[in-house]
Amino acid sequence: MRDMISPKKYAKAAKVLPKGFKTANEFFNYVYNDPDMIWMGQNTNHLHDKDGIMEAMIASIQENDYCKYPPPEGFPRLKELVMNDLGLGSEYDILITAGATESLYLCANDILEPENNTITCDPGYLIIDNFASRFGDHVKSVPIYNEECGYKLTPELVRENLDKNTKLVSLVDPLNPLGSSYTRQERKEFKDIAEDHDIYLLHDITYRDFAHDHQLMAEVCPEHTVTVYSFSKIYGMAGMRIGAIIGVPEIINSIRSIVINDLGTNLVAQNGAMAAIESKPQWIDRVKGTTRQNQDIIKQAVDQVEGAHIAVYPSDGNMMAIDMIDTGVTPREMADYLIERKIFAREGSYTSKQFGHRYLRVSFSIPTTQVEYFVECFLEGMGALKGSK
Protein backbone atom coordinates (compact mmCIF):
# COMPACT_ATOMS: atom_id res chain seq x y z
CA MET A 1 0.00 0.00 0.00
CA ARG A 2 1.36 3.42 -0.93
CA ASP A 3 1.99 6.03 1.75
CA MET A 4 -0.75 8.62 2.13
CA ILE A 5 0.04 12.31 1.97
CA SER A 6 0.45 13.67 5.50
CA PRO A 7 -1.69 16.68 6.40
CA LYS A 8 0.33 19.86 6.86
CA LYS A 9 0.41 21.11 10.44
CA TYR A 10 -0.11 24.83 9.99
CA ALA A 11 -1.81 27.30 12.28
CA LYS A 12 -5.46 27.13 11.37
CA ALA A 13 -8.61 28.82 12.61
CA ALA A 14 -11.02 26.56 14.45
CA LYS A 15 -14.33 26.14 12.65
CA VAL A 16 -16.86 25.44 15.39
CA LEU A 17 -20.00 24.19 13.68
CA PRO A 18 -23.59 24.62 14.82
CA LYS A 19 -25.44 21.50 15.86
CA GLY A 20 -26.45 19.19 13.03
CA PHE A 21 -23.61 20.00 10.60
CA LYS A 22 -20.67 17.69 9.90
CA THR A 23 -18.44 20.00 7.86
CA ALA A 24 -17.87 23.71 7.38
CA ASN A 25 -18.78 23.40 3.71
CA GLU A 26 -22.09 21.78 4.58
CA PHE A 27 -22.89 24.57 7.03
CA PHE A 28 -21.95 27.41 4.69
CA ASN A 29 -23.88 25.83 1.86
CA TYR A 30 -26.93 25.79 4.14
CA VAL A 31 -26.45 29.43 5.15
CA TYR A 32 -25.78 30.58 1.61
CA ASN A 33 -28.82 28.88 0.11
CA ASP A 34 -31.33 30.16 2.66
CA PRO A 35 -32.72 33.38 1.16
CA ASP A 36 -34.11 34.44 4.54
CA MET A 37 -30.82 34.14 6.41
CA ILE A 38 -29.52 37.38 7.95
CA TRP A 39 -25.79 37.53 7.26
CA MET A 40 -23.93 38.85 10.33
CA GLY A 41 -21.19 36.23 10.51
CA GLN A 42 -18.60 37.19 7.88
CA ASN A 43 -18.43 41.01 7.93
CA THR A 44 -20.03 41.15 4.50
CA ASN A 45 -21.76 44.28 3.21
CA HIS A 46 -25.38 44.02 2.07
CA LEU A 47 -26.14 47.72 1.69
CA HIS A 48 -25.58 48.07 -2.07
CA ASP A 49 -28.43 48.06 -4.53
CA LYS A 50 -28.50 50.07 -7.77
CA ASP A 51 -25.03 51.56 -7.44
CA GLY A 52 -23.76 50.57 -10.89
CA ILE A 53 -21.62 47.70 -9.56
CA MET A 54 -24.00 44.86 -10.32
CA GLU A 55 -24.98 46.48 -13.61
CA ALA A 56 -21.33 46.63 -14.77
CA MET A 57 -20.85 42.93 -14.06
CA ILE A 58 -24.07 41.99 -15.84
CA ALA A 59 -23.02 44.02 -18.87
CA SER A 60 -19.66 42.26 -18.90
CA ILE A 61 -21.38 38.87 -18.95
CA GLN A 62 -23.85 39.91 -21.64
CA GLU A 63 -20.93 40.92 -23.85
CA ASN A 64 -19.37 37.45 -23.42
CA ASP A 65 -16.23 38.98 -21.90
CA TYR A 66 -15.76 35.87 -19.76
CA CYS A 67 -14.63 33.89 -22.83
CA LYS A 68 -11.30 35.75 -22.76
CA TYR A 69 -8.43 36.00 -20.29
CA PRO A 70 -7.85 39.44 -18.76
CA PRO A 71 -4.43 41.10 -18.41
CA PRO A 72 -2.45 38.97 -15.92
CA GLU A 73 -1.83 41.78 -13.41
CA GLY A 74 -5.20 43.47 -13.73
CA PHE A 75 -6.76 46.00 -16.08
CA PRO A 76 -4.64 49.19 -16.12
CA ARG A 77 -7.75 51.28 -15.49
CA LEU A 78 -8.57 49.27 -12.34
CA LYS A 79 -5.01 49.59 -11.07
CA GLU A 80 -5.16 53.34 -11.62
CA LEU A 81 -8.48 53.61 -9.80
CA VAL A 82 -7.21 51.72 -6.75
CA MET A 83 -4.13 53.92 -6.52
CA ASN A 84 -6.23 57.07 -6.85
CA ASP A 85 -8.60 55.77 -4.17
CA LEU A 86 -5.65 55.41 -1.80
CA GLY A 87 -4.08 58.70 -2.85
CA LEU A 88 -0.80 56.99 -3.79
CA GLY A 89 1.34 58.13 -6.71
CA SER A 90 3.56 56.59 -9.35
CA GLU A 91 6.28 55.77 -6.83
CA TYR A 92 4.15 52.74 -5.88
CA ASP A 93 3.22 49.64 -7.85
CA ILE A 94 0.19 47.36 -7.70
CA LEU A 95 -1.01 43.84 -8.52
CA ILE A 96 -4.70 42.90 -8.78
CA THR A 97 -5.38 39.60 -6.99
CA ALA A 98 -8.19 37.13 -6.43
CA GLY A 99 -9.09 38.71 -3.10
CA ALA A 100 -7.22 39.96 -0.04
CA THR A 101 -6.68 36.37 1.11
CA GLU A 102 -4.56 35.64 -1.96
CA SER A 103 -2.75 38.92 -1.35
CA LEU A 104 -1.89 37.87 2.20
CA TYR A 105 -0.67 34.48 1.01
CA LEU A 106 1.59 36.02 -1.62
CA CYS A 107 3.05 38.52 0.85
CA ALA A 108 3.87 35.84 3.43
CA ASN A 109 5.36 33.61 0.74
CA ASP A 110 7.55 36.36 -0.68
CA ILE A 111 8.76 38.05 2.50
CA LEU A 112 9.42 35.14 4.85
CA GLU A 113 12.39 32.79 4.87
CA PRO A 114 12.37 29.48 6.81
CA GLU A 115 14.24 30.99 9.77
CA ASN A 116 11.94 34.04 10.11
CA ASN A 117 9.12 34.61 12.55
CA THR A 118 6.02 36.78 12.26
CA ILE A 119 4.25 38.84 14.91
CA THR A 120 0.45 38.76 14.81
CA CYS A 121 -2.21 39.28 17.47
CA ASP A 122 -4.96 37.30 19.21
CA PRO A 123 -7.79 38.03 18.54
CA GLY A 124 -7.07 38.58 14.88
CA TYR A 125 -7.48 37.26 11.37
CA LEU A 126 -6.07 33.79 11.96
CA ILE A 127 -5.53 32.93 8.30
CA ILE A 128 -2.49 35.24 8.45
CA ASP A 129 -1.05 32.99 11.17
CA ASN A 130 -1.71 30.05 8.88
CA PHE A 131 0.18 31.55 5.95
CA ALA A 132 3.05 32.85 8.08
CA SER A 133 3.55 29.44 9.65
CA ARG A 134 3.82 27.87 6.20
CA PHE A 135 6.70 30.01 5.01
CA GLY A 136 8.46 31.07 8.21
CA ASP A 137 9.70 29.35 11.32
CA HIS A 138 6.90 30.28 13.71
CA VAL A 139 4.30 32.88 14.59
CA LYS A 140 4.25 34.98 17.74
CA SER A 141 0.56 35.57 18.37
CA VAL A 142 0.46 38.34 20.98
CA PRO A 143 -2.57 38.46 23.33
CA ILE A 144 -4.28 41.84 22.93
CA TYR A 145 -7.74 41.26 24.43
CA ASN A 146 -7.45 43.80 27.22
CA GLU A 147 -8.03 47.49 27.88
CA GLU A 148 -4.39 48.14 28.79
CA CYS A 149 -3.29 47.85 25.15
CA GLY A 150 -6.54 49.20 23.74
CA TYR A 151 -7.42 45.80 22.23
CA LYS A 152 -4.73 46.10 19.55
CA LEU A 153 -1.15 45.18 18.78
CA THR A 154 0.66 48.26 20.05
CA PRO A 155 4.18 49.35 19.14
CA GLU A 156 5.19 48.53 22.72
CA LEU A 157 3.98 44.94 22.35
CA VAL A 158 5.81 44.58 19.04
CA ARG A 159 9.04 45.78 20.64
CA GLU A 160 8.61 43.28 23.49
CA ASN A 161 8.19 40.39 21.04
CA LEU A 162 10.80 41.28 18.43
CA ASP A 163 13.94 39.24 18.02
CA LYS A 164 16.70 39.03 15.41
CA ASN A 165 14.65 36.64 13.25
CA THR A 166 11.44 38.68 13.16
CA LYS A 167 10.73 39.71 9.57
CA LEU A 168 7.03 40.54 9.40
CA VAL A 169 4.48 42.32 11.62
CA SER A 170 0.81 41.95 10.75
CA LEU A 171 -1.33 45.06 11.19
CA VAL A 172 -4.98 44.43 10.33
CA ASP A 173 -6.27 47.98 10.57
CA PRO A 174 -9.10 48.25 11.59
CA LEU A 175 -8.82 44.88 13.31
CA ASN A 176 -11.14 41.98 12.62
CA PRO A 177 -12.94 41.04 14.94
CA LEU A 178 -12.74 43.98 17.37
CA GLY A 179 -12.79 47.08 15.20
CA SER A 180 -9.79 48.65 16.93
CA SER A 181 -7.58 50.94 14.86
CA TYR A 182 -4.34 52.91 15.13
CA THR A 183 -3.55 56.53 15.92
CA ARG A 184 -1.16 58.56 13.81
CA GLN A 185 1.38 58.49 16.63
CA GLU A 186 1.23 54.69 16.76
CA ARG A 187 1.76 54.50 13.01
CA LYS A 188 4.82 56.71 13.35
CA GLU A 189 6.18 54.37 16.02
CA PHE A 190 5.62 51.36 13.76
CA LYS A 191 7.61 53.17 11.09
CA ASP A 192 10.50 53.60 13.50
CA ILE A 193 10.39 49.92 14.48
CA ALA A 194 10.32 48.74 10.87
CA GLU A 195 13.22 50.93 9.82
CA ASP A 196 15.33 50.26 12.92
CA HIS A 197 14.96 46.48 12.67
CA ASP A 198 14.63 46.08 8.89
CA ILE A 199 11.29 44.32 9.05
CA TYR A 200 8.12 44.54 6.93
CA LEU A 201 4.69 45.75 7.96
CA LEU A 202 1.77 43.84 6.43
CA HIS A 203 -0.93 46.50 6.44
CA ASP A 204 -4.30 44.86 5.79
CA ILE A 205 -6.74 47.73 5.19
CA THR A 206 -9.81 45.64 4.33
CA TYR A 207 -12.04 47.69 6.68
CA ARG A 208 -10.36 51.07 6.10
CA ASP A 209 -13.39 52.83 4.64
CA PHE A 210 -15.52 52.15 7.73
CA ALA A 211 -13.02 53.89 10.05
CA HIS A 212 -13.54 57.35 11.53
CA ASP A 213 -9.90 58.23 10.79
CA HIS A 214 -7.30 56.21 8.92
CA GLN A 215 -3.79 56.66 7.59
CA LEU A 216 -1.88 54.35 5.29
CA MET A 217 1.38 52.89 6.59
CA ALA A 218 2.49 53.12 2.94
CA GLU A 219 2.47 56.90 3.29
CA VAL A 220 4.46 56.79 6.51
CA CYS A 221 6.88 53.96 5.82
CA PRO A 222 6.81 53.07 2.10
CA GLU A 223 10.01 51.01 1.90
CA HIS A 224 8.88 48.61 4.63
CA THR A 225 5.12 48.35 4.01
CA VAL A 226 3.01 46.01 1.92
CA THR A 227 -0.62 47.12 1.68
CA VAL A 228 -3.45 44.61 1.20
CA TYR A 229 -6.62 46.02 -0.42
CA SER A 230 -10.00 44.32 -0.62
CA PHE A 231 -13.24 44.75 -2.56
CA SER A 232 -15.10 42.35 -0.28
CA LYS A 233 -16.37 44.71 2.41
CA ILE A 234 -17.03 48.38 1.65
CA TYR A 235 -17.74 47.53 -2.00
CA GLY A 236 -19.99 44.57 -1.11
CA MET A 237 -18.20 42.18 -3.50
CA ALA A 238 -17.14 39.37 -1.13
CA GLY A 239 -18.29 36.58 -3.44
CA MET A 240 -16.42 37.99 -6.44
CA ARG A 241 -12.98 37.42 -4.83
CA ILE A 242 -10.99 40.45 -5.90
CA GLY A 243 -8.34 42.53 -4.16
CA ALA A 244 -4.88 44.00 -4.63
CA ILE A 245 -1.34 44.30 -3.25
CA ILE A 246 0.34 47.71 -3.20
CA GLY A 247 3.96 48.54 -2.45
CA VAL A 248 7.09 50.16 -3.78
CA PRO A 249 8.31 48.63 -7.07
CA GLU A 250 11.06 46.62 -5.38
CA ILE A 251 8.52 44.79 -3.24
CA ILE A 252 5.95 44.27 -6.00
CA ASN A 253 8.58 43.05 -8.47
CA SER A 254 9.61 40.41 -5.97
CA ILE A 255 6.01 39.29 -5.47
CA ARG A 256 5.55 39.08 -9.25
CA SER A 257 8.01 36.18 -9.28
CA ILE A 258 5.70 33.98 -7.17
CA VAL A 259 2.28 34.92 -8.55
CA ILE A 260 0.05 31.85 -8.79
CA ASN A 261 -2.82 33.24 -10.84
CA ASP A 262 -0.80 34.28 -13.88
CA LEU A 263 -3.81 34.13 -16.22
CA GLY A 264 -5.41 37.04 -14.44
CA THR A 265 -8.19 37.74 -11.96
CA ASN A 266 -11.87 37.22 -12.76
CA LEU A 267 -12.63 39.86 -15.39
CA VAL A 268 -16.32 40.11 -14.48
CA ALA A 269 -15.21 40.99 -10.95
CA GLN A 270 -12.73 43.51 -12.31
CA ASN A 271 -15.46 45.27 -14.28
CA GLY A 272 -17.56 45.42 -11.13
CA ALA A 273 -14.57 46.70 -9.16
CA MET A 274 -13.98 49.56 -11.59
CA ALA A 275 -17.63 50.57 -11.37
CA ALA A 276 -17.46 50.30 -7.57
CA ILE A 277 -14.60 52.76 -7.20
CA GLU A 278 -16.00 55.15 -9.81
CA SER A 279 -19.39 55.23 -8.09
CA LYS A 280 -17.99 55.38 -4.54
CA PRO A 281 -18.66 59.12 -3.95
CA GLN A 282 -22.35 58.47 -4.62
CA TRP A 283 -22.87 55.79 -1.94
CA ILE A 284 -20.03 55.84 0.59
CA ASP A 285 -21.74 58.22 3.05
CA ARG A 286 -24.96 56.23 2.95
CA VAL A 287 -23.23 52.89 3.54
CA LYS A 288 -21.07 54.25 6.37
CA GLY A 289 -23.99 56.10 7.94
CA THR A 290 -26.24 53.06 8.00
CA THR A 291 -23.43 50.88 9.32
CA ARG A 292 -22.73 53.24 12.22
CA GLN A 293 -26.42 53.66 12.98
CA ASN A 294 -26.73 49.87 13.14
CA GLN A 295 -23.76 49.68 15.52
CA ASP A 296 -25.49 52.09 17.88
CA ILE A 297 -28.66 50.01 17.87
CA ILE A 298 -26.70 46.90 18.87
CA LYS A 299 -24.86 48.84 21.60
CA GLN A 300 -28.14 49.95 23.15
CA ALA A 301 -29.31 46.34 23.31
CA VAL A 302 -26.06 44.97 24.74
CA ASP A 303 -26.18 47.62 27.47
CA GLN A 304 -29.43 46.07 28.67
CA VAL A 305 -27.79 42.71 29.38
CA GLU A 306 -26.13 42.32 32.74
CA GLY A 307 -22.60 40.98 32.33
CA ALA A 308 -22.36 41.79 28.61
CA HIS A 309 -20.33 44.55 27.00
CA ILE A 310 -18.80 45.48 23.66
CA ALA A 311 -15.03 45.17 23.79
CA VAL A 312 -14.30 48.10 21.45
CA TYR A 313 -16.91 50.81 20.97
CA PRO A 314 -17.31 52.50 18.65
CA SER A 315 -15.85 49.97 16.28
CA ASP A 316 -13.87 51.36 13.35
CA GLY A 317 -14.91 48.36 11.28
CA ASN A 318 -18.28 46.93 10.33
CA MET A 319 -18.07 44.29 13.06
CA MET A 320 -17.82 44.13 16.85
CA ALA A 321 -17.14 41.63 19.62
CA ILE A 322 -19.90 41.26 22.21
CA ASP A 323 -18.23 39.99 25.38
CA MET A 324 -20.54 37.50 27.15
CA ILE A 325 -18.20 35.87 29.65
CA ASP A 326 -20.07 37.22 32.69
CA THR A 327 -23.60 36.56 31.42
CA GLY A 328 -23.72 32.80 32.04
CA VAL A 329 -24.46 32.30 28.32
CA THR A 330 -21.68 31.15 26.03
CA PRO A 331 -21.10 32.61 22.55
CA ARG A 332 -21.58 29.11 21.13
CA GLU A 333 -25.00 28.82 22.76
CA MET A 334 -26.02 32.21 21.45
CA ALA A 335 -24.77 31.46 17.92
CA ASP A 336 -26.78 28.23 17.89
CA TYR A 337 -29.85 30.06 19.20
CA LEU A 338 -29.55 32.74 16.51
CA ILE A 339 -29.01 30.35 13.60
CA GLU A 340 -32.33 28.69 14.46
CA ARG A 341 -33.88 32.13 14.03
CA LYS A 342 -32.14 32.60 10.68
CA ILE A 343 -29.38 34.90 11.93
CA PHE A 344 -25.81 33.87 11.11
CA ALA A 345 -23.36 35.24 13.70
CA ARG A 346 -19.93 33.91 14.71
CA GLU A 347 -18.77 32.70 18.11
CA GLY A 348 -15.28 33.88 18.90
CA SER A 349 -13.06 30.83 18.31
CA TYR A 350 -12.98 31.61 14.58
CA THR A 351 -10.87 34.70 15.31
CA SER A 352 -9.15 33.79 18.59
CA LYS A 353 -7.46 30.76 20.10
CA GLN A 354 -7.21 32.24 23.59
CA PHE A 355 -10.31 34.39 23.93
CA GLY A 356 -12.90 32.87 21.62
CA HIS A 357 -14.92 31.60 24.56
CA ARG A 358 -15.58 35.19 25.63
CA TYR A 359 -17.30 36.87 22.71
CA LEU A 360 -19.77 36.71 19.86
CA ARG A 361 -18.68 38.54 16.72
CA VAL A 362 -21.42 40.25 14.75
CA SER A 363 -21.20 42.42 11.64
CA PHE A 364 -23.77 45.05 10.79
CA SER A 365 -23.47 46.35 7.22
CA ILE A 366 -26.98 45.06 6.64
CA PRO A 367 -30.42 46.71 6.41
CA THR A 368 -31.43 48.31 9.71
CA THR A 369 -34.62 46.24 9.89
CA GLN A 370 -32.43 43.13 10.07
CA VAL A 371 -30.36 44.64 12.88
CA GLU A 372 -33.53 45.42 14.79
CA TYR A 373 -34.60 41.78 14.39
CA PHE A 374 -31.17 40.63 15.61
CA VAL A 375 -31.48 42.84 18.70
CA GLU A 376 -34.90 41.37 19.45
CA CYS A 377 -33.61 37.81 19.12
CA PHE A 378 -30.41 38.53 21.06
CA LEU A 379 -32.31 39.87 24.05
CA GLU A 380 -34.88 37.06 23.89
CA GLY A 381 -32.07 34.54 23.59
CA MET A 382 -30.29 35.87 26.64
CA GLY A 383 -33.41 35.43 28.68
CA ALA A 384 -34.23 32.00 27.31
CA LEU A 385 -30.69 30.60 27.58
CA LYS A 386 -30.19 31.94 31.10
CA GLY A 387 -33.54 30.52 32.13
CA SER A 388 -32.67 27.07 30.82
CA LYS A 389 -29.59 26.72 33.07
C-alpha positions in Angstrom: 0.0 0.0 0.0 1.4 3.4 -0.9 2.0 6.0 1.8 -0.7 8.6 2.1 0.0 12.3 2.0 0.4 13.7 5.5 -1.7 16.7 6.4 0.3 19.9 6.9 0.4 21.1 10.4 -0.1 24.8 10.0 -1.8 27.3 12.3 -5.5 27.1 11.4 -8.6 28.8 12.6 -11.0 26.6 14.4 -14.3 26.1 12.7 -16.9 25.4 15.4 -20.0 24.2 13.7 -23.6 24.6 14.8 -25.4 21.5 15.9 -26.4 19.2 13.0 -23.6 20.0 10.6 -20.7 17.7 9.9 -18.4 20.0 7.9 -17.9 23.7 7.4 -18.8 23.4 3.7 -22.1 21.8 4.6 -22.9 24.6 7.0 -21.9 27.4 4.7 -23.9 25.8 1.9 -26.9 25.8 4.1 -26.4 29.4 5.2 -25.8 30.6 1.6 -28.8 28.9 0.1 -31.3 30.2 2.7 -32.7 33.4 1.2 -34.1 34.4 4.5 -30.8 34.1 6.4 -29.5 37.4 7.9 -25.8 37.5 7.3 -23.9 38.8 10.3 -21.2 36.2 10.5 -18.6 37.2 7.9 -18.4 41.0 7.9 -20.0 41.1 4.5 -21.8 44.3 3.2 -25.4 44.0 2.1 -26.1 47.7 1.7 -25.6 48.1 -2.1 -28.4 48.1 -4.5 -28.5 50.1 -7.8 -25.0 51.6 -7.4 -23.8 50.6 -10.9 -21.6 47.7 -9.6 -24.0 44.9 -10.3 -25.0 46.5 -13.6 -21.3 46.6 -14.8 -20.8 42.9 -14.1 -24.1 42.0 -15.8 -23.0 44.0 -18.9 -19.7 42.3 -18.9 -21.4 38.9 -19.0 -23.9 39.9 -21.6 -20.9 40.9 -23.8 -19.4 37.4 -23.4 -16.2 39.0 -21.9 -15.8 35.9 -19.8 -14.6 33.9 -22.8 -11.3 35.7 -22.8 -8.4 36.0 -20.3 -7.8 39.4 -18.8 -4.4 41.1 -18.4 -2.5 39.0 -15.9 -1.8 41.8 -13.4 -5.2 43.5 -13.7 -6.8 46.0 -16.1 -4.6 49.2 -16.1 -7.8 51.3 -15.5 -8.6 49.3 -12.3 -5.0 49.6 -11.1 -5.2 53.3 -11.6 -8.5 53.6 -9.8 -7.2 51.7 -6.7 -4.1 53.9 -6.5 -6.2 57.1 -6.8 -8.6 55.8 -4.2 -5.6 55.4 -1.8 -4.1 58.7 -2.9 -0.8 57.0 -3.8 1.3 58.1 -6.7 3.6 56.6 -9.4 6.3 55.8 -6.8 4.2 52.7 -5.9 3.2 49.6 -7.9 0.2 47.4 -7.7 -1.0 43.8 -8.5 -4.7 42.9 -8.8 -5.4 39.6 -7.0 -8.2 37.1 -6.4 -9.1 38.7 -3.1 -7.2 40.0 0.0 -6.7 36.4 1.1 -4.6 35.6 -2.0 -2.8 38.9 -1.3 -1.9 37.9 2.2 -0.7 34.5 1.0 1.6 36.0 -1.6 3.0 38.5 0.8 3.9 35.8 3.4 5.4 33.6 0.7 7.5 36.4 -0.7 8.8 38.0 2.5 9.4 35.1 4.8 12.4 32.8 4.9 12.4 29.5 6.8 14.2 31.0 9.8 11.9 34.0 10.1 9.1 34.6 12.5 6.0 36.8 12.3 4.2 38.8 14.9 0.4 38.8 14.8 -2.2 39.3 17.5 -5.0 37.3 19.2 -7.8 38.0 18.5 -7.1 38.6 14.9 -7.5 37.3 11.4 -6.1 33.8 12.0 -5.5 32.9 8.3 -2.5 35.2 8.4 -1.0 33.0 11.2 -1.7 30.1 8.9 0.2 31.6 6.0 3.0 32.9 8.1 3.6 29.4 9.7 3.8 27.9 6.2 6.7 30.0 5.0 8.5 31.1 8.2 9.7 29.3 11.3 6.9 30.3 13.7 4.3 32.9 14.6 4.3 35.0 17.7 0.6 35.6 18.4 0.5 38.3 21.0 -2.6 38.5 23.3 -4.3 41.8 22.9 -7.7 41.3 24.4 -7.5 43.8 27.2 -8.0 47.5 27.9 -4.4 48.1 28.8 -3.3 47.8 25.1 -6.5 49.2 23.7 -7.4 45.8 22.2 -4.7 46.1 19.6 -1.2 45.2 18.8 0.7 48.3 20.1 4.2 49.4 19.1 5.2 48.5 22.7 4.0 44.9 22.3 5.8 44.6 19.0 9.0 45.8 20.6 8.6 43.3 23.5 8.2 40.4 21.0 10.8 41.3 18.4 13.9 39.2 18.0 16.7 39.0 15.4 14.7 36.6 13.3 11.4 38.7 13.2 10.7 39.7 9.6 7.0 40.5 9.4 4.5 42.3 11.6 0.8 42.0 10.7 -1.3 45.1 11.2 -5.0 44.4 10.3 -6.3 48.0 10.6 -9.1 48.3 11.6 -8.8 44.9 13.3 -11.1 42.0 12.6 -12.9 41.0 14.9 -12.7 44.0 17.4 -12.8 47.1 15.2 -9.8 48.7 16.9 -7.6 50.9 14.9 -4.3 52.9 15.1 -3.6 56.5 15.9 -1.2 58.6 13.8 1.4 58.5 16.6 1.2 54.7 16.8 1.8 54.5 13.0 4.8 56.7 13.3 6.2 54.4 16.0 5.6 51.4 13.8 7.6 53.2 11.1 10.5 53.6 13.5 10.4 49.9 14.5 10.3 48.7 10.9 13.2 50.9 9.8 15.3 50.3 12.9 15.0 46.5 12.7 14.6 46.1 8.9 11.3 44.3 9.0 8.1 44.5 6.9 4.7 45.7 8.0 1.8 43.8 6.4 -0.9 46.5 6.4 -4.3 44.9 5.8 -6.7 47.7 5.2 -9.8 45.6 4.3 -12.0 47.7 6.7 -10.4 51.1 6.1 -13.4 52.8 4.6 -15.5 52.1 7.7 -13.0 53.9 10.0 -13.5 57.3 11.5 -9.9 58.2 10.8 -7.3 56.2 8.9 -3.8 56.7 7.6 -1.9 54.3 5.3 1.4 52.9 6.6 2.5 53.1 2.9 2.5 56.9 3.3 4.5 56.8 6.5 6.9 54.0 5.8 6.8 53.1 2.1 10.0 51.0 1.9 8.9 48.6 4.6 5.1 48.3 4.0 3.0 46.0 1.9 -0.6 47.1 1.7 -3.4 44.6 1.2 -6.6 46.0 -0.4 -10.0 44.3 -0.6 -13.2 44.8 -2.6 -15.1 42.3 -0.3 -16.4 44.7 2.4 -17.0 48.4 1.6 -17.7 47.5 -2.0 -20.0 44.6 -1.1 -18.2 42.2 -3.5 -17.1 39.4 -1.1 -18.3 36.6 -3.4 -16.4 38.0 -6.4 -13.0 37.4 -4.8 -11.0 40.4 -5.9 -8.3 42.5 -4.2 -4.9 44.0 -4.6 -1.3 44.3 -3.2 0.3 47.7 -3.2 4.0 48.5 -2.4 7.1 50.2 -3.8 8.3 48.6 -7.1 11.1 46.6 -5.4 8.5 44.8 -3.2 5.9 44.3 -6.0 8.6 43.1 -8.5 9.6 40.4 -6.0 6.0 39.3 -5.5 5.6 39.1 -9.2 8.0 36.2 -9.3 5.7 34.0 -7.2 2.3 34.9 -8.5 0.1 31.8 -8.8 -2.8 33.2 -10.8 -0.8 34.3 -13.9 -3.8 34.1 -16.2 -5.4 37.0 -14.4 -8.2 37.7 -12.0 -11.9 37.2 -12.8 -12.6 39.9 -15.4 -16.3 40.1 -14.5 -15.2 41.0 -11.0 -12.7 43.5 -12.3 -15.5 45.3 -14.3 -17.6 45.4 -11.1 -14.6 46.7 -9.2 -14.0 49.6 -11.6 -17.6 50.6 -11.4 -17.5 50.3 -7.6 -14.6 52.8 -7.2 -16.0 55.1 -9.8 -19.4 55.2 -8.1 -18.0 55.4 -4.5 -18.7 59.1 -4.0 -22.4 58.5 -4.6 -22.9 55.8 -1.9 -20.0 55.8 0.6 -21.7 58.2 3.1 -25.0 56.2 3.0 -23.2 52.9 3.5 -21.1 54.2 6.4 -24.0 56.1 7.9 -26.2 53.1 8.0 -23.4 50.9 9.3 -22.7 53.2 12.2 -26.4 53.7 13.0 -26.7 49.9 13.1 -23.8 49.7 15.5 -25.5 52.1 17.9 -28.7 50.0 17.9 -26.7 46.9 18.9 -24.9 48.8 21.6 -28.1 50.0 23.1 -29.3 46.3 23.3 -26.1 45.0 24.7 -26.2 47.6 27.5 -29.4 46.1 28.7 -27.8 42.7 29.4 -26.1 42.3 32.7 -22.6 41.0 32.3 -22.4 41.8 28.6 -20.3 44.6 27.0 -18.8 45.5 23.7 -15.0 45.2 23.8 -14.3 48.1 21.4 -16.9 50.8 21.0 -17.3 52.5 18.7 -15.8 50.0 16.3 -13.9 51.4 13.3 -14.9 48.4 11.3 -18.3 46.9 10.3 -18.1 44.3 13.1 -17.8 44.1 16.8 -17.1 41.6 19.6 -19.9 41.3 22.2 -18.2 40.0 25.4 -20.5 37.5 27.1 -18.2 35.9 29.7 -20.1 37.2 32.7 -23.6 36.6 31.4 -23.7 32.8 32.0 -24.5 32.3 28.3 -21.7 31.1 26.0 -21.1 32.6 22.5 -21.6 29.1 21.1 -25.0 28.8 22.8 -26.0 32.2 21.4 -24.8 31.5 17.9 -26.8 28.2 17.9 -29.9 30.1 19.2 -29.6 32.7 16.5 -29.0 30.3 13.6 -32.3 28.7 14.5 -33.9 32.1 14.0 -32.1 32.6 10.7 -29.4 34.9 11.9 -25.8 33.9 11.1 -23.4 35.2 13.7 -19.9 33.9 14.7 -18.8 32.7 18.1 -15.3 33.9 18.9 -13.1 30.8 18.3 -13.0 31.6 14.6 -10.9 34.7 15.3 -9.2 33.8 18.6 -7.5 30.8 20.1 -7.2 32.2 23.6 -10.3 34.4 23.9 -12.9 32.9 21.6 -14.9 31.6 24.6 -15.6 35.2 25.6 -17.3 36.9 22.7 -19.8 36.7 19.9 -18.7 38.5 16.7 -21.4 40.2 14.8 -21.2 42.4 11.6 -23.8 45.0 10.8 -23.5 46.3 7.2 -27.0 45.1 6.6 -30.4 46.7 6.4 -31.4 48.3 9.7 -34.6 46.2 9.9 -32.4 43.1 10.1 -30.4 44.6 12.9 -33.5 45.4 14.8 -34.6 41.8 14.4 -31.2 40.6 15.6 -31.5 42.8 18.7 -34.9 41.4 19.5 -33.6 37.8 19.1 -30.4 38.5 21.1 -32.3 39.9 24.1 -34.9 37.1 23.9 -32.1 34.5 23.6 -30.3 35.9 26.6 -33.4 35.4 28.7 -34.2 32.0 27.3 -30.7 30.6 27.6 -30.2 31.9 31.1 -33.5 30.5 32.1 -32.7 27.1 30.8 -29.6 26.7 33.1 
